[in-house]
Amino acid sequence: MNDNELMNTANELLKQQQWKEAGTLFRQVWENENNAYAARCYLKCLRKAGYASASIKQGNKALNQFPGNKYIKNELVWAYYDDAIKPEASKENLYQLIESAKTILSLQPNTLAKELTVFAVIKTAKQKEKWDIVLEWCNFINPEELNDEPIIVDGNRGRSRKEQWFFAKVKSLIELELWKEARVCALEAIKIYPREMNFYRFSALALANLGEEEKAILELQDILLKHREEWYIYQDLSDIYLRINQPETALKFACQSALSPGEDKIKVTLYEKICQQSLLLGKLEMSAQHLELCKAIREREGWKVKDTLQQLQAKINQEITNQQSTFTNFEGDITKLNQICRKFWKEILYQDIPRYCGTIESLPPNQAHGWIIDDAGNRVFFLQKDLPKFLRKEKQRVSFILQESYDRKRDRKSVKAADFQILKQ
């Protein structure tokens, strides 16, 4: 076959995705005619056949032969991507990944290749908590150029590339304690994603660290009312109140955080904070039981007991000796320790709060809420998830407290029933 026939046959094989056979012919045409198109197609065939490293070698040769050829550059970009960016194994060495990414950027990749490369570095740097690198690589991309359509993964709706960028940028600024920049970036993200709670949280945390603690407290409380209750928002409030020297209020919010849904292993630092705060406030047994809970969780998870816990142990032991205190030690019994600590949380949180009595009026199926008629005849809203399962029946007598809530339909503050207890008929 002459070169024209070779090229035609190669193109047909390319359409059929017969990479090896097509590649052999394209290479022959490239070598016979110094044909840039054939060189580019040969690089593609090598890469698609699983030989990305060979495509890189041949791609650099082709680029020397055809300097500035954008099509050969593009194939070389994707060869580098497939060889050094895309494989999971490449994420092991962040700095090697960065060098490969810089090589790709030097070739002036198209929008998609650049986006995938930069986000690969950002993702790996986030996992390794290298926030300076996350911030540096966020700055390689203009968010205005990113797609804002949600990404669908396994049928689930995920964040768009643009929203992912804002998350990475704001989080890196928070971790690097660049509070002013974090506040500005978070507020910009809120304008675009007004329903995403985390941007409001980041914005409030930045504000608190700029010395505006009271305003930050109001913003965090607004999140709890208008978005959703998360244990870590209560912990944020606890941290801020502790910072402005209101330890009793700080402990209340820490207890609210502990009572909110969330696995104990992700709350182990919170429990340590409760241990510290309760010790400072003279609540020795509460402190000691939280220390044991922290140790038991860490032992169960196979984690090392931190030096700070050992230091707390020494202080607690000294106080027990000084006060000649005695109380039951449930060392290692997570179930029992959780029960004891939960009792402490409720005592701290609900002390001095009046309780009301009433009857469960309705539990609408497939609804998140329910209604109680209190003994004064008032109809009181509650969330079914807050009602223990053994109380989930109509006409059940209960006692409860009232908590501030938010009526989204009427766009105003309201109240809801919470902390339910059984009342004997």
RAFENFEN-V364215 format. One record per residue. N is the residue number from 1. RES is the residue in one small letter. PHI is phi in whole degrees, 0 to 359 (999 if undefined). OMEGA is omega in whole degrees, 0 to 359 (* if undefined). BURIAL is 1 if it has 24 or more other C-alpha atoms within 12 Angstrom, else 0. Layout:
N:RES:PHI:OMEGA:BURIAL
N:RES:PHI:OMEGA:BURIAL
//
This chain:
1:m:999:173:0
2:n:280:186:0
3:d:295:178:0
4:n:297:179:0
5:e:293:177:0
6:l:299:182:1
7:m:296:180:1
8:n:297:180:0
9:t:295:180:0
10:a:298:179:1
11:n:295:178:1
12:e:295:178:0
13:l:295:178:0
14:l:296:178:1
15:k:299:180:0
16:q:275:179:0
17:q:60:174:0
18:q:268:193:0
19:w:297:184:1
20:k:296:182:1
21:e:294:179:1
22:a:296:182:1
23:g:299:179:1
24:t:300:181:1
25:l:287:180:1
26:f:297:179:1
27:r:296:180:1
28:q:298:179:1
29:v:294:178:1
30:w:304:183:1
31:e:291:181:0
32:n:285:190:0
33:e:243:188:0
34:n:52:187:0
35:n:269:183:1
36:a:295:179:1
37:y:299:180:1
38:a:296:178:1
39:a:297:180:1
40:r:299:180:1
41:c:293:177:1
42:y:297:178:1
43:l:298:179:1
44:k:297:181:1
45:c:296:177:1
46:l:300:182:1
47:r:296:182:1
48:k:294:178:1
49:a:280:177:1
50:g:99:182:0
51:y:246:184:1
52:a:296:182:1
53:s:295:176:1
54:a:293:178:1
55:s:295:177:1
56:i:296:181:1
57:k:300:181:0
58:q:290:179:1
59:g:294:178:1
60:n:294:176:1
61:k:297:181:0
62:a:294:181:1
63:l:291:174:1
64:n:294:181:0
65:q:283:182:0
66:f:234:185:0
67:p:303:176:0
68:g:78:179:0
69:n:292:188:0
70:k:293:181:0
71:y:285:177:1
72:i:290:176:1
73:k:302:182:1
74:n:297:178:1
75:e:294:178:1
76:l:293:176:1
77:v:302:183:1
78:w:291:175:1
79:a:294:177:1
80:y:299:180:1
81:y:298:182:1
82:d:295:183:1
83:d:277:192:1
84:a:237:182:1
85:i:246:187:1
86:k:292:183:1
87:p:298:180:0
88:e:301:181:0
89:a:299:181:0
90:s:291:182:1
91:k:282:182:1
92:e:295:183:0
93:n:252:184:0
94:l:300:187:1
95:y:288:174:0
96:q:291:176:0
97:l:299:180:1
98:i:296:179:1
99:e:298:178:0
100:s:294:180:1
101:a:295:179:1
102:k:296:177:1
103:t:299:179:1
104:i:297:181:1
105:l:296:179:1
106:s:294:180:0
107:l:270:179:1
108:q:53:184:1
109:p:293:175:1
110:n:289:188:0
111:t:303:183:0
112:l:296:182:0
113:a:297:178:1
114:k:297:181:1
115:e:299:181:1
116:l:297:181:1
117:t:292:182:1
118:v:296:181:1
119:f:291:176:1
120:a:296:178:1
121:v:293:180:1
122:i:301:181:1
123:k:298:181:1
124:t:293:179:1
125:a:296:176:1
126:k:298:181:1
127:q:299:180:0
128:k:266:178:0
129:e:56:175:0
130:k:263:192:1
131:w:289:176:1
132:d:294:178:1
133:i:288:176:1
134:v:303:181:1
135:l:297:180:1
136:e:302:184:0
137:w:280:171:1
138:c:299:183:1
139:n:285:174:0
140:f:283:185:1
141:i:236:172:1
142:n:270:184:0
143:p:300:179:1
144:e:296:181:0
145:e:269:184:0
146:l:273:177:1
147:n:291:180:0
148:d:253:175:0
149:e:279:179:0
150:p:302:178:0
151:i:272:179:0
152:i:263:180:0
153:v:236:181:0
154:d:52:178:0
155:g:82:181:0
156:n:259:181:0
157:r:281:180:0
158:g:247:180:0
159:r:287:175:0
160:s:291:177:0
161:r:301:181:1
162:k:295:179:1
163:e:293:176:1
164:q:301:180:1
165:w:298:180:1
166:f:297:178:1
167:f:301:182:1
168:a:296:183:1
169:k:294:182:1
170:v:294:181:1
171:k:299:180:1
172:s:295:178:1
173:l:294:177:1
174:i:296:183:1
175:e:295:179:1
176:l:272:177:0
177:e:60:173:0
178:l:266:195:1
179:w:294:182:1
180:k:297:179:1
181:e:296:179:1
182:a:296:180:1
183:r:298:181:1
184:v:298:182:1
185:c:294:179:1
186:a:295:179:1
187:l:295:176:1
188:e:296:179:0
189:a:294:180:1
190:i:298:179:1
191:k:298:182:0
192:i:275:184:0
193:y:234:186:0
194:p:293:181:0
195:r:259:181:0
196:e:271:186:1
197:m:300:188:1
198:n:297:178:1
199:f:293:175:1
200:y:296:179:1
201:r:296:180:1
202:f:302:180:1
203:s:298:180:1
204:a:293:179:1
205:l:296:177:1
206:a:297:180:1
207:l:299:179:1
208:a:300:181:1
209:n:279:171:1
210:l:267:178:0
211:g:90:180:0
212:e:255:186:0
213:e:298:183:1
214:e:297:178:0
215:k:293:179:0
216:a:296:178:1
217:i:301:179:1
218:l:298:180:1
219:e:292:178:1
220:l:293:178:1
221:q:295:177:1
222:d:294:177:1
223:i:299:182:1
224:l:298:181:1
225:l:281:192:1
226:k:262:181:1
227:h:250:176:1
228:r:202:180:1
229:e:274:176:1
230:e:232:185:1
231:w:301:185:1
232:y:286:174:1
233:i:291:175:1
234:y:297:178:1
235:q:294:176:1
236:d:303:180:1
237:l:298:177:1
238:s:301:181:1
239:d:299:182:1
240:i:291:179:1
241:y:297:177:1
242:l:294:181:1
243:r:295:181:0
244:i:263:171:0
245:n:63:172:0
246:q:236:188:0
247:p:295:180:1
248:e:294:178:1
249:t:294:178:1
250:a:300:181:1
251:l:293:178:1
252:k:299:180:1
253:f:291:176:1
254:a:296:178:1
255:c:292:176:1
256:q:297:177:1
257:s:298:181:1
258:a:296:181:1
259:l:283:182:1
260:s:285:182:1
261:p:302:179:0
262:g:155:181:0
263:e:296:182:0
264:d:296:183:1
265:k:292:177:0
266:i:273:179:0
267:k:256:187:1
268:v:298:177:1
269:t:291:176:1
270:l:300:180:1
271:y:297:177:1
272:e:295:178:1
273:k:295:177:1
274:i:296:177:1
275:c:302:181:1
276:q:295:184:1
277:q:294:181:1
278:s:293:177:1
279:l:295:179:1
280:l:297:181:0
281:l:269:176:0
282:g:80:180:0
283:k:264:192:1
284:l:294:182:1
285:e:297:178:1
286:m:301:179:1
287:s:297:183:1
288:a:296:181:1
289:q:291:177:1
290:h:289:175:1
291:l:298:179:1
292:e:296:178:1
293:l:296:178:1
294:c:301:182:1
295:k:296:182:1
296:a:294:179:1
297:i:295:181:1
298:r:296:178:1
299:e:294:179:0
300:r:299:182:0
301:e:276:181:0
302:g:78:181:0
303:w:264:177:0
304:k:291:175:0
305:v:285:185:1
306:k:292:177:0
307:d:300:181:0
308:t:297:177:0
309:l:290:178:1
310:q:294:177:0
311:q:293:176:0
312:l:297:178:1
313:q:302:180:1
314:a:296:180:0
315:k:295:181:0
316:i:294:179:1
317:n:300:179:0
318:q:295:179:0
319:e:294:177:0
320:i:299:178:0
321:t:294:182:0
322:n:298:184:0
323:q:268:183:0
324:q:53:183:0
325:s:275:174:0
326:t:222:173:0
327:f:201:186:0
328:t:293:179:0
329:n:258:179:0
330:f:253:184:0
331:e:307:175:0
332:g:85:182:0
333:d:269:186:0
334:i:298:181:1
335:t:301:181:0
336:k:293:179:0
337:l:296:176:1
338:n:298:179:1
339:q:297:181:0
340:i:294:181:1
341:c:294:178:1
342:r:299:177:1
343:k:297:177:0
344:f:298:182:1
345:w:301:182:1
346:k:292:178:1
347:e:298:180:0
348:i:292:187:1
349:l:286:189:1
350:y:255:178:1
351:q:295:179:0
352:d:70:176:0
353:i:263:182:0
354:p:295:177:0
355:r:251:181:0
356:y:236:178:1
357:c:242:179:1
358:g:188:182:1
359:t:234:178:1
360:i:293:183:1
361:e:274:184:1
362:s:207:176:1
363:l:231:185:1
364:p:303:179:0
365:p:297:179:0
366:n:61:176:0
367:q:238:181:0
368:a:275:188:0
369:h:246:174:1
370:g:208:183:1
371:w:224:175:1
372:i:239:168:1
373:i:257:180:1
374:d:282:186:1
375:d:290:175:0
376:a:266:178:0
377:g:92:180:0
378:n:277:177:0
379:r:268:187:0
380:v:242:180:1
381:f:282:170:1
382:f:208:176:1
383:l:265:184:1
384:q:298:180:1
385:k:294:179:0
386:d:276:183:1
387:l:266:179:1
388:p:305:185:0
389:k:302:183:0
390:f:287:177:0
391:l:255:186:1
392:r:279:175:1
393:k:207:181:0
394:e:293:182:0
395:k:75:176:0
396:q:286:177:1
397:r:277:181:1
398:v:219:165:1
399:s:249:185:1
400:f:199:172:1
401:i:247:176:1
402:l:252:177:1
403:q:238:176:1
404:e:295:180:0
405:s:220:180:1
406:y:221:179:1
407:d:270:184:0
408:r:292:180:0
409:k:296:181:0
410:r:264:178:0
411:d:53:180:0
412:r:204:178:0
413:k:290:181:0
414:s:213:175:0
415:v:226:175:0
416:k:220:176:1
417:a:279:180:1
418:a:204:180:1
419:d:49:184:1
420:f:284:173:1
421:q:226:183:1
422:i:285:172:1
423:l:244:179:0
424:k:291:182:0
425:q:296:*:0
//
